[in-house]
Amino acid sequence: MSVEFLMLVPVVFLTVVGVVVLAVLAATARPSARLAAEVAAARRHANLTSLVATAAFLALGFLALGGLAADADVDGSRLTATAPLICAAVALVVLLVGELTWPRPTGVRRTALLNARTPLVLTRSRWACGLAAGSAALAALLGATGLAADETGRSLTRVFAGSDLGTRTHGAFPGWFYGVPQLAVLTVLLVLVALVIRTATHRPAVVSADLPTDNLLRRGSVVRALRVALSGVLVTLAGDLFIAGYGLNHVYDGGRAALGAIAMLAAGVLGIGALVALVIPAPRLRRELPAPPAVAA
Amino acid sequence: MTVAITIDLAAAAPAYEQIRTQVAGHIRAGRLEAGDKLPVVRALAADLGIATNTVARAYRELEVEGLVTRRRRVGTIVQDSAVPAPAAVQQLAKDLVAEARGVGLGDEQVVDIVRGALLA
């Protein structure tokens, strides 16, 4: 089993997870009959955006899958290494467009709640902590493997000093050749997440929605952005850990080989984590709506 | 408690004046207290679907009136000195509104009556 084939695992993982997410969303959809028309329309908009984002995510995943199946060259393998992050970035662009095209207030009479909302309040969650931790871990791993890789930046070489055996090399390995593009896409990804959160904070409130409902819709948007970004980061981290662990296991003996095995095991756990992250639903509307707020006479 | 404002774009009063009077009304009625944060100009303008300049002007007028203050990195907050009307006066106002609505008067007519009383 080639290493390039193993890099396919994250893409297949994401594809499967995307289908599962769609199935879960469809199964847990709540009836619109008991919602105000504007709230129901806003929820439809959010669902449609989420659906398109997921479709874009899956379509790109399949494209990356096709590229690998065609036995991609070196540049193709670099693209594959960044594919999960690129898929997540494209999904975030779709979510951003969805936020920018959120239903705007119409009619001559318009109501607004006098509450001060900030991105920090909406973002404060385990999702944000998870994304921060995952991004930091990915950056740290890429830094470490970048320093450990040989001068090609995509192989791990062990030199046997004072021995006739010479060297032992294994590739692919997530050195700078793969690490630099991944870090670049990760940066773009985090900027996109910040843009989605900022736009979700300042977008128009849903007409006729009370404060809890409006906040719920905004938190849903924020969580969807954090969720897809976290999933992309976790899949990339899992892939890098697996490839790095595989390389360590094959090039070294003893302690470092054991470390490689542990890294491969951790990669499996993180891959499952990415799956779990995607199937956790974002905050959604409840059936009961609280009483409308006070309006100045 | 969450308070809201409603503007009527077809009304004779400009939108900034409608925002100003309603925010002032919430402060005078004690629904907005000293230290409460108002939404940022951009967010309120987005919610109402109007230009940011309109909301900014309403906030400026409220600031001139001494009801709100703008602080860097904090935003626009209700001034400490912006005390609500005495409870007895607020109750009288509520009674007046209830009575007027009871006999079928509209809100503008109630305001005209108060203005008339102020002119006496």
Interface residues (C-beta under 8 A of the other chain):
Chain A: R104 P105 T106 V108 R109 R110 T111 A112 L113 L114 N115 A116 R117 T201 H202 R203 P204 A205 D210 L211 P293 A294 V295 A296 A297
Chain B: M1 T2 V3 A4 I5 T6 I7 D8 L9 A10 T21 Q22 V23 G25 H26 A29 R31 L32 K37 L38 P39 V40 R42 A43 L44 A46 D47 L48 G49 I50 G75 V97 D107 V110
